[in-house]
Amino acid sequence: MADSTNSHAVCIKQWKAAYYVNKDKKWRYGQLGLIPEGVVFTEASTGTSSNTDTTGFSQTILFSSFTDVKKTTSTMIFPVITISTNSDRHWFGSFTDRQSVFNTVAHFWRMRLIPENKSPRAAGGTRTKLGRELLRLAHDSQATMSSAARTLHHQGQQIDSSLATMDDLHNDLDVADKFVSELESWLGNWRASANVPLTQSVLIKHTDLPDIANFEVLYAKAVGTSLSGFVPGSVWISRKEGVTILGTKQDIIQHFGPGGVCLSRVRVLNPWELILTSYRLGESDLSYHLLSTKAVEALRHLEVGRADKIEYMRPSPVYVWVDSTITTGRASLLPRQELSAPSMPASGVVQPNTTAQTQSQLLQKHAPVSDQEVQELSDILSDLKGMAIAVQQEEDKQLEALDTLLMAVDMADARRAELENRVQKLIKN
């Protein structure tokens, strides 16, 4: 619920939606916004007041509290999206394109959008000796957990690649089995020639491998002035081969570069969204929107050899009202004129003149840990908990994949030995 201590948060995407309030047992209609920390539902304003601080019902759900995101139906058989947390389940409906909204929220939840900036706050915050030591230990723990999570993620990609290789190997074994069976049926007792020409081996150097960067994205094709729904996929970026958008089955959706269309312009809307455009004579321009948590990293690869095609747009940012505790320490995301500041007298100097302020400052000065440090420690521990749960889920997934991989390797080895014995019999005959 919205309260009296509200602040702005950058809204990355926004959709018309309805939210079911369990307390009132009714649906409320408004806007569902995606922010760096989670999602925010704000009821549509029906009043005439111009004060934006008096917005109606709002609900903020942080990514750190997410446990699941699903597509389902309500009791009225209407398609909805449910977001489960540790203590509740939230229902959202009345979407124009439910699949696109689901893909976007699920993507940013999995990738955790932007890592929290856990460096010491610089806006005049009070630091204590104990607080600095606790924060140092917490930052070290967070860095270690993040490094372990990245390593585990790369390990999962390697296991997936190994599974795909094993699938290819079993397909090759199927072809080999078919060839051997045909040789057995055709050659019979014929003796094969002992003079078999040897082919020279081909060595593949590291420089022969293509330099390709791969990023998980959501993509949508621009159709006229509107967008098709965002769907999950990936983008491959190579200096020589160009830019390729792939679907979830690694099928090519669109290729910009040699053998495809020319990449004419790259527009950067914000740190999460890019637009790839190809100008075509006599036809409408071909454009694809890419939405990803790794957009900034992808942009670094796009700049290599294409810096003159990149254009940084300056659209009017969209903001939503959220609890001020959510955006603590993230003031860099807000325009300077929106940041709260103490009222200044004509002289430009703030002069506290109340006894309550003086007592509060003295208590804060002599406290073993300041309130700001406690809040920062709480944020770090919350992130650590979320990362620990994600690491556990990834480990379980990888253990299942490893079991499948081991079975596939054993089966392939047995099939290879059987085919080798059959070929040896044919050679001896």
C-alpha positions, 0 to 999 in steps of 0.5 A, a space after each residue: 500500500 502507498 504510504 506517506 513516505 513516497 518517492 520516485 522510481 524509474 519505470 522501465 515498462 508499463 502496462 494497463 492491468 487489473 489487480 485483485 485485492 484480497 482484503 476488499 475482494 474486488 479487482 482494481 484497475 490501473 497500471 502495472 509498472 516494472 521498476 529496477 527493484 520489482 513491480 508496482 501496481 498503481 490504481 488509476 486516479 479518479 480524483 481531481 486533485 493535482 497533488 501526485 502524492 495523494 495517489 490511490 491504492 498501490 502495491 509494490 512487490 520486490 524481486 527479492 520476495 518473488 518465489 514464482 511467476 505463473 500464467 493461469 486463469 481466475 475463477 471467471 476463466 480469465 487469463 491472469 498472471 500470478 506472482 507468489 511471494 513468501 507470504 502471499 499470492 498476487 493476481 494481475 489480469 486484464 492485459 492486452 498481451 499477457 504473454 509479452 508481460 509475463 515474458 518481460 517480468 519473468 526475464 527481469 526477475 531471473 536476471 535480477 535487473 541491476 545489482 544493488 549498488 552496495 558502495 557506501 552512500 555518499 549523501 552525508 550518511 553517518 558511518 560508525 566503526 562497527 558499521 563499517 566493519 560489518 558492511 565490509 564483511 557483508 560486501 565480501 560475502 556478497 562478492 563471493 556469492 556473486 562470483 559463485 553464482 556466475 561460475 555456476 551459471 557458466 557451468 550450467 551453460 557448459 552442461 547444456 552445451 555438452 547435452 546438445 553435443 551428445 544429442 548430435 553424437 547420437 544422431 551421428 551414431 544413428 547414421 553410422 549404424 544405418 551405413 554399417 547395416 547397409 554395408 553388411 547387407 551389400 558386402 556380405 563376405 566380400 573382402 575390403 581392400 587393404 589399401 585405404 587412402 589416409 586423409 590429412 587431418 585438419 587442425 583448427 586454431 583458436 583464431 579460426 573460431 568466430 568471435 561471438 558474444 551471446 546474450 539472453 534477450 526479449 525481442 519484438 518486431 516493430 509492425 508499423 507504429 506498434 510492437 508485436 509481443 516480446 518473446 524470449 530469445 537470444 542475440 549473437 553479436 560478432 564483428 565479422 558476422 554481424 548481429 543475429 536474433 535467435 529464438 528459443 530453439 536457436 532458429 534464426 529470427 533475423 540476421 543483420 550483416 553478411 547474407 542478411 539485411 544491413 544494420 543501418 542504425 542502433 537506437 539506445 532508449 535506456 539501459 535495458 532497451 535497444 532498437 535495431 533498424 535496417 533501412 530498405 528502399 521502397 519498403 518500410 524500415 525493418 526494426 526489432 526491439 531488444 529488451 535485456 538486463 545485459 543491454 549495456 554489456 551487449 552495447 559494448 560489443 555493438 560499438 566495436 566497428 559500429 560506433 557511428 551507427 549507435 544513437 543514444 535517444 533522450 526520451 522522457 522518463 516515466 516514474 512511479 510512486 513507491 515506498 521511499 525505503 525501496 529506492 534508498 541509495 539509488 538516487 542516481 536513477 532519478 533526475 536531480 530536480 526530483 531528489 528530495 532536499 531540505 528546504 534552504 533559507 535565503 542565505 543558502 545554509 540549513 540551520 536546525 533550530 529544534 531540540 529534537 533534531 539536536 538530540 537525534 543527531 547526538 543519539 545517531 553519533 554515539 550509536 554503535 551502528 547507524 540506522 542507515 547502516 542497518 538498512 544497508 545490511 538488511 538489503 545485502 542480507 536480503 540479496 544474499 538470501 535470494 542468491 542462495 535460493 537461486 544457487 540451490 535451484 540451479 544446483 538441483 537443475 544441474 545435478 539432474 542434467 549431469 545424470 542425463 549426460 552420464 547416461 547419454 555418454 554410457 549409451 554412446 560408448 556402448 553403441 560405439 563399441 558395438 559399431 566398431 566390432 561390426 566394422 572390424 568383422 567387415 574388414 576381416 571378411 
